[in-house]
Protein backbone atom coordinates (compact mmCIF):
# COMPACT_ATOMS: atom_id res chain seq x y z
CA UNK A 1 0.00 0.00 0.00
CA UNK A 2 1.34 3.43 -0.95
CA UNK A 3 1.92 5.92 1.85
CA UNK A 4 2.65 9.63 1.94
CA UNK A 5 6.00 10.74 3.34
CA UNK A 6 7.83 13.95 4.14
CA UNK A 7 5.45 16.87 3.80
CA UNK A 8 2.80 14.61 2.29
CA UNK A 9 3.95 15.12 -1.31
CA UNK A 10 6.21 12.08 -1.73
CA UNK A 11 4.63 8.64 -1.96
CA UNK A 12 6.21 5.24 -1.57
CA UNK A 13 5.85 1.62 -0.54
CA UNK A 14 7.05 0.37 2.84
CA UNK A 15 8.46 -3.12 3.34
CA UNK A 16 9.10 -4.88 6.64
CA UNK A 17 8.77 -3.81 10.23
CA UNK A 18 10.97 -1.74 12.50
CA UNK A 19 13.38 1.13 11.77
CA UNK A 20 13.84 1.94 8.10
CA UNK A 21 17.36 1.00 7.02
CA UNK A 22 17.13 1.23 3.22
CA UNK A 23 15.62 3.77 0.80
CA UNK A 24 15.20 2.81 -2.86
CA UNK A 25 15.20 5.48 -5.62
CA UNK A 26 14.10 4.48 -9.12
CA UNK A 27 15.20 5.60 -12.56
CA UNK A 28 13.68 7.99 -15.06
CA UNK A 29 10.10 7.11 -16.09
CA UNK A 30 10.09 4.19 -13.64
CA UNK A 31 8.37 3.78 -10.25
CA UNK A 32 9.04 2.38 -6.81
CA UNK A 33 7.61 -0.96 -8.00
CA UNK A 34 10.98 -1.72 -9.62
CA UNK A 35 12.37 -2.57 -6.18
CA UNK A 36 9.48 -4.71 -4.90
CA UNK A 37 11.30 -8.02 -5.23
CA UNK A 38 14.56 -6.84 -3.63
CA UNK A 39 12.74 -5.05 -0.81
CA UNK A 40 10.59 -8.10 -0.10
CA UNK A 41 13.69 -10.29 0.19
CA UNK A 42 15.20 -7.94 2.76
CA UNK A 43 11.90 -7.65 4.64
CA UNK A 44 11.87 -11.43 5.06
CA UNK A 45 15.21 -11.05 6.86
CA UNK A 46 13.98 -8.29 9.17
CA UNK A 47 15.40 -5.34 7.21
CA UNK A 48 12.79 -2.61 6.76
CA UNK A 49 12.92 -0.33 3.73
CA UNK A 50 10.91 2.20 1.74
CA UNK A 51 10.82 2.49 -2.05
CA UNK A 52 9.86 6.00 -3.11
CA UNK A 53 8.18 7.39 -6.20
CA UNK A 54 10.33 10.33 -7.21
CA UNK A 55 8.48 13.60 -7.89
CA UNK A 56 6.70 13.46 -11.24
CA UNK A 57 6.51 9.67 -11.36
CA UNK A 58 4.15 7.07 -9.98
CA UNK A 59 1.95 8.60 -7.29
CA UNK A 60 4.23 11.55 -6.45
CA UNK A 61 3.22 14.86 -8.05
CA UNK A 62 5.57 17.01 -10.08
CA UNK A 63 7.90 19.34 -8.18
CA UNK A 64 6.99 23.03 -8.18
CA UNK A 65 9.69 23.95 -10.69
CA UNK A 66 12.27 22.41 -13.00
CA UNK A 67 15.60 21.28 -11.58
CA UNK A 68 18.01 18.39 -11.50
CA UNK A 69 19.18 16.03 -8.78
CA UNK A 70 19.91 18.88 -6.37
CA UNK A 71 16.26 19.92 -6.32
CA UNK A 72 15.10 16.32 -5.97
CA UNK A 73 17.48 15.80 -3.05
CA UNK A 74 16.08 18.88 -1.29
CA UNK A 75 12.55 17.53 -1.75
CA UNK A 76 13.55 14.16 -0.29
CA UNK A 77 15.53 15.41 2.72
CA UNK A 78 12.38 15.80 4.89
CA UNK A 79 11.51 12.19 4.03
CA UNK A 80 14.88 10.82 5.12
CA UNK A 81 15.30 12.90 8.26
CA UNK A 82 13.20 10.73 10.65
CA UNK A 83 14.96 7.53 9.54
CA UNK A 84 18.62 8.50 9.80
CA UNK A 85 19.43 7.62 13.41
CA UNK A 86 20.90 4.21 12.51
CA UNK A 87 22.30 5.25 9.14
CA UNK A 88 20.49 4.71 5.87
CA UNK A 89 21.60 2.74 2.84
CA UNK A 90 20.49 4.56 -0.30
CA UNK A 91 19.94 2.54 -3.46
CA UNK A 92 19.74 4.52 -6.69
CA UNK A 93 19.04 3.17 -10.15
CA UNK A 94 19.82 5.29 -13.21
CA UNK A 95 18.55 8.84 -12.55
CA UNK A 96 17.75 7.75 -8.99
CA UNK A 97 21.49 7.21 -8.62
CA UNK A 98 22.06 10.91 -9.27
CA UNK A 99 19.57 11.78 -6.53
CA UNK A 100 21.01 9.19 -4.12
CA UNK A 101 24.53 10.55 -4.65
CA UNK A 102 23.36 14.11 -4.12
CA UNK A 103 21.64 13.09 -0.87
CA UNK A 104 24.79 11.30 0.28
CA UNK A 105 26.81 14.48 -0.26
CA UNK A 106 24.18 16.67 1.40
CA UNK A 107 23.38 14.49 4.41
CA UNK A 108 26.45 12.51 5.56
CA UNK A 109 24.84 12.45 9.01
CA UNK A 110 21.97 10.35 7.67
CA UNK A 111 23.51 8.21 4.88
CA UNK A 112 25.94 5.43 5.82
CA UNK A 113 26.17 3.56 2.51
CA UNK A 114 25.36 3.90 -1.17
CA UNK A 115 24.41 1.34 -3.82
CA UNK A 116 24.37 2.57 -7.42
CA UNK A 117 23.23 0.68 -10.48
CA UNK A 118 23.19 2.03 -14.02
CA UNK A 119 23.71 5.55 -12.67
CA UNK A 120 24.98 8.08 -15.26
CA UNK A 121 27.05 10.17 -12.88
CA UNK A 122 29.86 10.96 -15.31
CA UNK A 123 30.32 11.31 -19.04
CA UNK A 124 32.77 8.98 -20.72
CA UNK A 125 34.07 10.02 -24.13
CA UNK A 126 33.10 13.05 -26.16
CA UNK A 127 29.51 14.22 -25.86
CA UNK A 128 27.47 13.46 -28.96
CA UNK A 129 26.28 16.56 -30.77
CA UNK A 130 22.72 16.62 -32.10
CA UNK A 131 22.42 16.01 -35.85
CA UNK A 132 23.23 19.01 -38.02
CA UNK A 133 19.67 19.19 -39.35
CA UNK A 134 18.27 19.39 -35.82
CA UNK A 135 20.77 22.08 -34.83
CA UNK A 136 19.72 24.13 -37.86
CA UNK A 137 16.03 23.80 -37.00
CA UNK A 138 16.73 24.76 -33.39
CA UNK A 139 18.56 27.89 -34.54
CA UNK A 140 15.61 28.85 -36.74
CA UNK A 141 13.24 28.31 -33.82
CA UNK A 142 15.33 30.56 -31.58
CA UNK A 143 15.13 33.31 -34.19
CA UNK A 144 11.36 32.95 -34.41
CA UNK A 145 11.42 31.62 -38.00
CA UNK A 146 10.26 28.10 -37.10
CA UNK A 147 6.96 27.62 -35.28
CA UNK A 148 6.73 25.75 -31.99
CA UNK A 149 4.62 23.05 -33.63
CA UNK A 150 7.29 22.35 -36.26
CA UNK A 151 10.02 22.49 -33.62
CA UNK A 152 8.14 19.92 -31.56
CA UNK A 153 7.94 17.64 -34.60
CA UNK A 154 11.73 17.95 -34.89
CA UNK A 155 12.15 17.11 -31.20
CA UNK A 156 9.98 14.04 -31.68
CA UNK A 157 12.07 12.97 -34.66
CA UNK A 158 15.55 13.58 -33.27
CA UNK A 159 15.18 13.40 -29.48
CA UNK A 160 15.78 10.38 -27.24
CA UNK A 161 12.81 8.22 -26.26
CA UNK A 162 12.83 9.77 -22.77
CA UNK A 163 12.83 13.25 -24.27
CA UNK A 164 10.06 12.42 -26.73
CA UNK A 165 7.87 10.97 -24.00
CA UNK A 166 8.38 13.85 -21.55
CA UNK A 167 6.41 17.06 -21.88
CA UNK A 168 6.22 20.40 -20.13
CA UNK A 169 7.93 20.63 -16.77
CA UNK A 170 9.03 17.00 -16.86
CA UNK A 171 10.96 17.63 -20.06
CA UNK A 172 12.70 20.60 -18.45
CA UNK A 173 13.64 18.39 -15.49
CA UNK A 174 15.01 15.76 -17.86
CA UNK A 175 17.19 18.30 -19.66
CA UNK A 176 18.53 19.61 -16.34
CA UNK A 177 19.28 16.07 -15.16
CA UNK A 178 21.02 14.68 -18.24
CA UNK A 179 23.33 17.69 -18.38
CA UNK A 180 24.66 16.97 -14.87
CA UNK A 181 28.05 15.47 -14.16
CA UNK A 182 29.44 14.48 -10.76
CA UNK A 183 33.01 14.64 -12.00
CA UNK A 184 34.99 16.31 -9.23
CA UNK A 185 32.29 15.67 -6.63
CA UNK A 186 32.76 11.93 -6.27
CA UNK A 187 35.86 12.45 -4.16
CA UNK A 188 33.63 14.00 -1.47
CA UNK A 189 31.68 10.76 -0.99
CA UNK A 190 33.03 9.22 2.22
CA UNK A 191 30.71 6.24 2.77
CA UNK A 192 31.05 2.68 1.42
CA UNK A 193 29.80 2.44 -2.16
CA UNK A 194 28.75 -0.61 -4.15
CA UNK A 195 28.31 -0.39 -7.91
CA UNK A 196 26.07 -3.09 -9.37
CA UNK A 197 26.08 -3.00 -13.16
CA UNK A 198 24.67 -5.01 -16.02
CA UNK A 199 27.39 -6.24 -18.35
CA UNK A 200 25.01 -5.57 -21.25
CA UNK A 201 23.87 -2.13 -20.10
CA UNK A 202 23.88 -0.12 -23.32
CA UNK A 203 22.25 2.95 -21.76
CA UNK A 204 24.97 3.46 -19.13
CA UNK A 205 27.88 1.15 -20.04
CA UNK A 206 30.16 -0.53 -17.53
CA UNK A 207 32.89 1.92 -18.55
CA UNK A 208 30.91 4.58 -16.68
CA UNK A 209 30.91 2.42 -13.54
CA UNK A 210 34.67 2.01 -13.75
CA UNK A 211 35.09 5.75 -14.11
CA UNK A 212 32.88 6.32 -11.07
CA UNK A 213 34.91 3.81 -9.07
CA UNK A 214 38.13 5.63 -9.95
CA UNK A 215 36.64 8.93 -8.76
CA UNK A 216 35.55 7.65 -5.35
CA UNK A 217 38.95 8.33 -3.83
CA UNK A 218 37.72 9.03 -0.28
CA UNK A 219 35.20 6.25 0.05
CA UNK A 220 36.39 3.69 2.65
CA UNK A 221 35.24 0.84 0.41
CA UNK A 222 34.25 0.65 -3.25
CA UNK A 223 33.03 -2.56 -4.86
CA UNK A 224 32.04 -3.09 -8.49
CA UNK A 225 29.96 -6.15 -9.37
CA UNK A 226 29.32 -6.60 -13.10
CA UNK A 227 26.40 -8.96 -13.69
CA UNK A 228 26.62 -11.13 -16.80
CA UNK A 229 23.70 -11.32 -19.24
CA UNK A 230 22.08 -8.26 -17.61
CA UNK A 231 21.04 -4.95 -19.13
CA UNK A 232 20.17 -1.57 -17.68
CA UNK A 233 17.24 -2.69 -15.51
CA UNK A 234 19.18 -4.46 -12.78
CA UNK A 235 16.44 -3.89 -10.14
CA UNK A 236 13.93 -5.94 -12.11
CA UNK A 237 16.33 -8.33 -13.85
CA UNK A 238 18.55 -9.26 -10.88
CA UNK A 239 16.68 -8.39 -7.66
CA UNK A 240 18.33 -11.10 -5.55
CA UNK A 241 21.85 -9.94 -6.40
CA UNK A 242 20.91 -6.32 -5.73
CA UNK A 243 19.37 -7.29 -2.38
CA UNK A 244 22.51 -9.21 -1.42
CA UNK A 245 24.71 -6.15 -1.88
CA UNK A 246 22.31 -3.97 0.08
CA UNK A 247 22.17 -6.55 2.88
CA UNK A 248 25.96 -6.49 3.16
CA UNK A 249 26.08 -2.71 3.58
CA UNK A 250 23.27 -2.78 6.15
CA UNK A 251 25.21 -5.34 8.17
CA UNK A 252 28.29 -3.14 8.32
CA UNK A 253 26.53 0.19 8.84
N, C-alpha and C positions, 0 to 999 in steps of 0.2 A: 504494500500500500504506500502510495506517495505521501510524503509529509512536507510541510513548509518549514524552512530553516531561516536562520539569520533574522532579518527584518520582515520575514514573511513573503519575500519575493524570490527565494531560491527553493526549488523543490527537489526532492531526492527520495531514494529508497534505502531504508535501514535494514541491516542484516545482523542477526545475533543479539545477544543480551550483554549488558554491562557497559563499561566505558568504551567509547569509540576510539579505536586505535588506527584505523585506516580510512582514508578518503580517496574515492575514485573519481577521476575527471576525464570525461570522454573526448573524442576527437570532433572535428568539424562535421556538422550535419548528422551527428550520431546522438545517442541518448545514454542515460545511465544504465539502460538495459544491457548494454554491451558487457557490463561487469557482473551480471547476475550469477553466472556459473562460478566465477572465481570467488565472489563474495560469499556465496552459499557454502563453498568448500571451507573457507576460513570460519564461518559461523558454526559449522559442525565441530570445529576444534576449539570453540569458545572465544574466537576473536571477532569482536563486533566492528562493523564498518558501515559507512554510508556512501552510496554512489549518488552523485549530484547531477542534475540536468543543468548544464551551463546556461547562462542567460541567452535567450533567443532560441533555445532548443528544448524539445520535450515539453514539459509542463512549465518551465521557467520563462517568464516574459522577457522581452527585449530589454536591454539596459536603456537608460534615459538618453544616451548619446553614443556616438561612435568612438571606438578606442580599441586598442590591442590588449595584450595580456596584462599590462599594468592596470588598466581599468577593471578587467575581470578579477584580478587579484584583490583589488580594493573592495569589490562587491562581495567577494567570498570571505574576506577577513572576519566579518561578524559571525559567519557560520562556523569558522574554525575555532574562534576564541574560547568557547565553553569546553572544548574537547582537548585542549593542548596540555593539560597538567601532566600526563604521562608520556607526552611526545607522540606526534602523529607521523604515520607513514603516508606520504602522498604518492598516488599512482596516477600518472598522466599519459594518456595515449594521444599521439599526433598533436593537434592544437592544444589539447588538455595538458600536454607536456610543457608547452610554453607557460601556461597558467600555473602549473605545479612548480615549475622552476622559479617563476616570479614570486610566488608565495613563500618558497623556501628562502629566497634572498630577503624578503620583507619581514618574515616572522621566524627567525632562527630560534626564538624562545618557544615556539609551538611545534615546529617541524623537526623530527629527529632522523628522518630517512626519506629517500626519494627513489621511486622506480619509474623509469621512462621507457616508453616503447613507441617506436615510429615517430619520435618527436623531432620536428624540423627546427632545431635550435640554431643551427649554423648553416651557412651556404658553402657548398663544396664545388669548386670550379667556377668558371665565369657565368654570371647571370645571363639567362637567355633573353635576348631582346625580342619584343613583339615583332611579328612580320611587318615588312616595309609597308604593305598595303594598309594594314591596320594603323600604323603610325601616321600615315598620310591622312587617313580619315579622321583620326583623333585631332590632328592639327587643324583640319578644316572645321571640325566641330568647335574647337576652342575659339576660332575666329568668327563663329556664327554663320558659316557658309553651309554647314551640314546640320540638318534638323536632328532633334533628340531621337525621334523615331528611327531614322536611318542609322544614327550612331548606336542605338540599342541593337539593331539588327547586326551591326558589325561586331558588337560585343558578344552576341549570341553565336556568331560564326567563329570568332577567333579566341574567345575567352576559354578558360578551363571549365570543366564541368561544375566545379564548386561555384565559380564566378557566374556562370550562366544560370545556375539554380537559385542564386541569392539575389534578392532585390532590396531596394531602399536602404534602410539603416544596416541591415545585415550584410549587404554588399560592401558598405563602407567599413564595417568591422572586419570583414575578410581582407580587404585591401590593407588596412592598418596592421593586421596580424601577419600576413605573408611577407610584408616588408621588414619584419623584425629580424634581428640577429642578436644572439647572446654571446657573440665573440667578444672576449674581453671581460665578460661578466661571470663566466663559468668558474674562474679562479676564486671567486668570492663564495662559492658553495662549499660549506665546511661540514656537511653531513655525509654519511655513507650513501653512495649512489649505485643502483643496479640498472643496467641498460639491457633490455630484453628485446631483441630485434628479429624480424623474419628475414631469413636468408634471401627470400625472393621478394622482398619489399621493393617495388619499383617506384613507389611514391616518395619514400624517404630511404634511400639505399643504406646498406650497412656502412658504407664509407662515411656517412654522416655520423653514425654512432661512434666510429673510431676517432673521428675528429673531436666529438664531444668528450670522449674519454681522455684524449690528450690534453684538453683544456681544463679538466677538473683537477688542477694541480694541488689544491688545498683540501680536497675531500680525503678523509681518513681511509676510505676504502672505495674502490671503483671496480665493478665487475661487469663484463660484457658477455652475455649469453646469446649466441646466434642460433636461432632455431631453424633446422633444416625443413625444406618443403613447406614454408610458411611465408605468407605475404604480409601486407600492411596491417591487417586486422588481427593482430595477436590476441587481443582480449576475447574475441569470439572463436578464433581458430585454435588457440592453445591456452585455455583458461587454467588448466591444472598446473602447467609450468609457470604461468604468471603468478598464480596463488602461492606456489612453492617459494618463489623469490620474495614475495611480500612477507610470507610467514617467517622467513629467515631474518629479515630486517626487524620485524616486530619482536622477535626473540632476543635480539641484541640491543634493542632500544632502551 
